[in-house]
Amino acid sequence: MQLRVLTYNIRHGEGLDGRVALGRVAAVLAASDPDLVALQEVDAFLPRSGFRHQARALARLLGMRCVFGPTFTLAMLSFFGNAVLSKFPVTAVRRYRLPGKGEPRGLLRVTVDGEGMPVCFLATHLGLGVEARKVQVEKIAEILREITMPFILAGDFNCLPGAAELAPLLSLVSDAAAGFPGPEPTYPAGEPWARIDYIFISPHWTAREVRAIATEASDHLPVLAVLKRCGEQSTEGDGDAAPEA
């Protein structure tokens, strides 16, 4: 089994030119042809993004399924948070609120039926402060220890490779980009110098390709990873709760 996995902080579709244009985000995603997408900073019914449910809109444009994981609610009418897009049927969903001070943060956990094999895909966006990230990573590590199926954790972790707060995760997962020379920075999009967006994989996977994608559709660059299930033979041409959208 091979998967194309992408993570992207879309900043509610606001590009480097200051315009909110969700179509540009959709074009970036379509060109990458991902099977699973973790999105951060996704709006639903907020004035700044035209009152659109952005996850649903992207899913329609791409012909994918979507699951939204709001972390912030305004007057019970507008929402902001993480989302997952999937080419595969979604069989289970769990949403977690992460601890820590500052802006509310969450973890969205989605199980999909990937070609007859269950895969757990998790999307998150960690806090800006070191102490907040530390407790958030500890909570995520606790959740990952419960998972027995192959899993992938992706998102904006707001810290550089080697940050001490990531240590509890790195005892459970591998950084998909670690085996490639000079992993590319992802932020800020115009002149990126910091790698803060990651795809982490359980021992069930090996990464065949990982790259940042040059685009000005947001202030972050998306990261694409091509993953293969360990132990499977290569073939020619290979390079919880009810679901709720």
N, C-alpha and C positions, 0 to 999 in steps of 0.2 A: 504494500500500500504506500503510495506517495501522496503527500499533501503539500499544497501551496498555502502558506499561512502568512498573513500580513497584519501588522499593528500600525495604527495611525491616530495621532492626536490631531483632530481636524479643526480645533478652535472654532466650533460651530460654523464651519465653512468659510471663515474669514481668511482671505489670502493676504499676502504681503502688500498688496495694493490697497488694503483696507476694505475691499468689497466682500460681501457675503455672497458666495456663488457656489451652491452645493453641486451644481453640474460639473464644476472643475474637479471636485473631490470624486464624484462618480466616474469621471473620465480616467483619473489616476488609478482608481480601483479596477475599472474594466480593463485597462491596458495590462495590469498585472495578473489578471485572471485567477484570483485567489479562491481557494475552497473554503477557508475560514478567515474572518476578519475581526480583530479587536479594535474598537473605536473608543476614543476618549474625547471629552468635552463636546458631547452631543446634546443638542437642544431639542425640546419638544414643546411647542406652543409658546415660544418666547417671542416678544416683539422684535428683538434685534435680528432674528432669523426668519421673519415673515410668518410667524405662528405655525410653522411646519413641524411635523413630527419627523425629524431628520432621519432617524433610523429606518422608519417605514418608507420614506421617500427614496432613500438609497437602495433599500431592498427591492422596491418596485423597479427602479432604473436598471438594476443589475440582475434581476430575476433570481434573487436569493431570499432566504428566510431571515427574519430579524428577531432579536430579543433585546429589550431595553432594560437597563439597570439604573434607574435614577438615583442619584446621591443627594440631590438638592431639589426642594419643592418650593415654589412661590405661590402662596395663596391657594394651594391644592389645585391649581389650574395649569401651571407651567412647570417644566421639569428640565433637569440638566444632569448628565452623568455618562455612564459607559454603555456600550452596545456591542452586540455580536451579530455578524452576518454569516450565514452558512448556506452552502450549496446542498448540504445533507439534511435529512429530516432531524428535527430536534426532539429528543425523547424525554429530557428532564432539564429543569432549571432551578437554580438556587441563587438567591441574592443575599449578600452579607454586608452589613455595615462594619467598616473597619474602625478600630479605636484610634485615638489621637486627637490633639487639639487642632484648631484651625478649621478650614473648609471641610465639610463632611466628605469622606472617601468611602468607596465600596469595592467589592469584588463580585463579579458576575461569573457564575459557574454554569456552563451549559454542556450537556451530554448530547452527542450527535451519533447517528447511525452511519458510520463511515464505511460504505461498501460492505455491510454486514458485520463490521467490527465497531464496538462502542469506543468513542474517543471523548475524553473530557477536555473541554477548552475553557480557559479562565481568562478574563479580561479585568484589568485594574488600572488605577491611576493613583499613585501614592502622593503623600503630602509634601509640602515645601520644606518643613523643618526636619532636622535629623532625628530628634526625639520622636516625632510623629511617625516618621518612616520606620523607626526601629520597632515600635509596638505593632505597626501595621504588618511589617514583614513577619514578625513572630506569629501573628494571627494567621497569616496566609500559610506559613509553614505548618502550623497546626492543622489547617484544613487539608493541605496536600498529603499529610501523613495518613489521612483517611482514605485516599483514593488508590484503588488497586488496578484500575484500567490505565492504558496509555493516556498521558495528559500533556497539555501544552499550556503554559502561562505566558501571557503577553500583555504589554502595556507601556505606559509612561511611568517610570520609577523615580524620576526626578533626582537621580544621583548617578555619579560616574562609576565606571567599572572599578571594582576593588573597594568600593565604599564599605566600611565596616558593618553597616546596618544590613547589608545583603547577605552576610555570612550564614544566617540560619537557612536561607533559601539554597545556597550553593552546596549545602550538604545533601540536598534532595534532588536538585536539578542541575543541568548544564546550560551554560549560555550558548545558544545555537551558533553565535558568531565567533566563539572563542577559538575554534580550529582554523579560522581563516586569517590570512595575513592582513594586519592593519584594519580591524573592524572600523567601519565608517561612522563619523559623527552624525548626529541627527538633529541637532539644535544649535542655534536658530537657523531656519531654513535658508535664509539669504547667504549667510557665511557660516556654515555649521562648524563648530569646534568641539562640542560636547556630545558624547554618546549617552543619552539618558532613556532611550526607548529600546526595549529588549524583547526577545522571544526566548523563553526558557523551556527546556524540554526534559521530560522524564527519561530514564535509561532505555525506554522502549524505542527511542528514535535516534537517528543519525542525520546530521544536516549535510545536504549536498550542495546547497548554495545559500548564502545570506548576503543581502545588499540593501543599502539605503537607496531610495529612489529620488532623484532630483526633481523637485517641483516647488512652485510658489503658491500652491493652493491653500496652505496653512503655514503657521510659524514653525512647525515640526516637519521633518521628512518621514515618510512612511518607511517601514522596514519589511522586506519580503524574505521569507525563508522557505526553501524547498526541503521537505523532510521525508525520510523514508523509514519505514518500520524496520527495526533491526532484525536480522535473521532471515529476511526475505530475499529470494533470488532476484537479481536484476533481470529485466526483460528488455529486448530491443526497443528503443524509443523512450525508455525511461530517462531521462536526463539524470429520584428525588421528587420535586414538585412538578405539576403539570406545566408544559410549555406555555409561555405567555408573551405575546409581542408587545 
